[in-house]
Amino acid sequence: MRVGISTASFFNRVATENCFTVLEQMNVDTAQVLLNTFSEYEKPFVDALVARKGNINVHSVQALAAQFEPQLFNTNARVRADAESIFRKVCYAGAMLGAKFYTFHGPLRLKRRNYVFDFSKYGDRVNKLCEIAESYGLRLSYENVHWSYFNYPDFFRGLKKECPTLCGTLSVAQAAKSGFDVYKYLDVMEDRISTVHLCDWNKDDTLLPGRGKFNFEKLFKELDRRNLNVHMFIEVYSKDYKDINEVKDSYDYVRRLLTDITQS
């Protein structure tokens, strides 16, 4: 298992093109890269970003998903095609950065109602997206997010039956927001999990790992017990800290804790 930082943690604090410099200053060697907006999906920006990557290992990429990922499932062919064009641009970015996974959120739950899924039909479209990602050397990794279709564990249980190459990204904070135990999500993702997002939690607020009530020691022991060789990334919101050095302190805390568990 490896620990890194998602550049999403620097949203509104550090420009995307400067994130690698900040990570190097923190002695962080592994990252998930968030591309924030349409101009950052374009080839000139991506190529310039690659030139600044240095020795950072990029495990995965993600986009500001609500901008286009829901439209990948639109019933209108032209809408889907335009969204797919953007999707391919993010896949290109991932390939150029050396990533292995595209962290995916998919459609939003826009209304408070029960959604009845035809997993076969939905899975057909997800499989097409998996194929596109794979043509760039990436695997699609669906993240549990409380405002998305994947906001309960059985969604992934049903979808993975239809999508043999689909992976899963486990978000600690999003599990808490959805009201389901994080280990319920882990159970359904275990055979497909690629990535874990680490964010602490206290009442209704997110915090840097080590500052809330979530038991990271228990999580790491469980991942180790299941022999899951995943990459884990601190992914917090900019409101969760005042000074960027606090993110470094949290990273060091997580890394020490993981080392103690895996070497004991």
C-alpha positions, -999 to 999 in steps of 0.1 A, spaced: 0 0 0 11 35 -8 0 69 6 -1 101 -13 -21 133 -17 -49 142 -42 -44 176 -57 -81 181 -51 -70 190 -16 -54 221 -30 -85 233 -49 -87 272 -47 -53 271 -28 -28 260 -55 -31 262 -93 -31 228 -109 1 234 -127 19 243 -94 7 212 -75 36 190 -84 61 216 -69 41 217 -37 40 179 -35 78 177 -40 83 203 -12 62 180 10 83 150 1 52 133 -14 60 110 -43 25 98 -52 -6 117 -63 -40 117 -78 -45 147 -101 -77 167 -103 -82 186 -135 -105 215 -126 -121 229 -157 -125 227 -195 -93 246 -203 -73 221 -182 -87 192 -203 -71 206 -234 -39 191 -249 -17 223 -246 -24 225 -208 -20 188 -203 13 187 -222 26 216 -202 15 199 -170 33 167 -179 65 187 -183 62 198 -147 54 164 -132 90 157 -122 94 124 -103 59 123 -89 40 90 -96 5 98 -108 -17 69 -99 -51 83 -111 -68 113 -126 -102 128 -121 -121 157 -135 -146 181 -120 -171 154 -128 -204 173 -127 -193 194 -157 -197 165 -181 -199 130 -166 -237 130 -162 -240 139 -198 -222 107 -208 -255 89 -200 -278 114 -217 -305 100 -240 -295 126 -267 -268 112 -289 -252 146 -296 -251 154 -259 -234 121 -252 -210 126 -280 -199 160 -268 -194 147 -232 -175 117 -246 -151 141 -264 -143 157 -230 -140 123 -214 -114 113 -240 -94 144 -233 -92 135 -196 -82 100 -205 -55 115 -227 -43 135 -197 -42 104 -176 -22 85 -202 3 113 -206 7 117 -168 13 79 -165 -19 72 -145 -34 38 -143 -70 48 -132 -97 74 -140 -116 81 -108 -153 83 -120 -184 98 -104 -211 95 -131 -246 108 -130 -261 129 -102 -291 121 -81 -311 152 -88 -343 144 -70 -352 128 -37 -367 96 -50 -359 60 -54 -339 51 -85 -347 18 -101 -317 7 -121 -315 -16 -151 -280 -27 -144 -277 -45 -177 -286 -13 -197 -266 10 -174 -237 -14 -175 -236 -14 -213 -228 23 -212 -203 19 -184 -186 -9 -203 -183 15 -233 -166 41 -211 -143 14 -197 -133 4 -233 -125 41 -241 -105 45 -209 -87 12 -216 -77 24 -251 -57 51 -233 -42 26 -208 -65 35 -180 -91 16 -160 -123 32 -149 -126 33 -111 -161 42 -98 -162 62 -65 -189 61 -39 -202 96 -37 -233 106 -17 -248 127 -44 -242 102 -72 -259 70 -83 -232 51 -63 -243 63 -28 -252 28 -14 -231 -4 -14 -254 -26 -35 -252 -2 -64 -216 -14 -70 -226 -50 -63 -251 -49 -91 -230 -29 -115 -198 -50 -113 -217 -81 -123 -222 -64 -157 -188 -47 -160 -159 -71 -157 -131 -45 -159 -147 -19 -137 -128 -9 -105 -138 9 -73 -126 39 -54 -135 40 -17 -142 74 -2 -142 74 36 -159 108 39 -185 101 12 -194 68 29 -201 88 61 -222 113 42 -242 86 26 -251 70 59 -236 36 52 -207 20 71 -174 23 52 -168 -14 56 -201 -22 37 -186 -4 7 -153 -22 12 -170 -55 12 -185 -49 -23 -154 -33 -37 -128 -57 -22 -122 -77 -54 -121 -45 -75 -107 -18 -53 -79 4 -67 -79 36 -46 -89 49 -12 -97 85 -4 -88 95 31 -107 124 49 -116 125 85 -151 131 99 -167 146 129 -204 152 132 -213 168 99 -179 183 91 -149 170 72 -114 173 86 -78 164 79 -70 128 87 -61 125 124 -83 154 135 -117 137 136 -133 106 149 -126 82 121 -105 52 131 -78 50 104 -59 24 123 -88 0 120 -92 8 83 -55 2 76 -55 -30 96 -85 -42 77 -69 -34 43 -38 -52 54 -58 -82 67 -75 -85 33 -42 -82 16 -54 -53 -5 -25 -35 -22 -43 -1 -28 -31 35 -32 -45 58 -6 -48 96 -10 -55 124 14 -84 141 -3 -99 170 18 -115 203 11 -97 236 12 -118 247 42 -104 218 62 -71 236 69 -57 271 73 -21 265 62 -10 241 36 17 227 60 -12 211 79 -18 188 49 18 177 51 14 170 88 -17 149 81 2 130 54 31 123 77 6 110 104 -11 87 79 22 74 66 36 67 101 4 49 111 4 27 79 41 19 84 35 8 120 6 -15 109 22 -31 79 55 -37 96 42 -50 129 
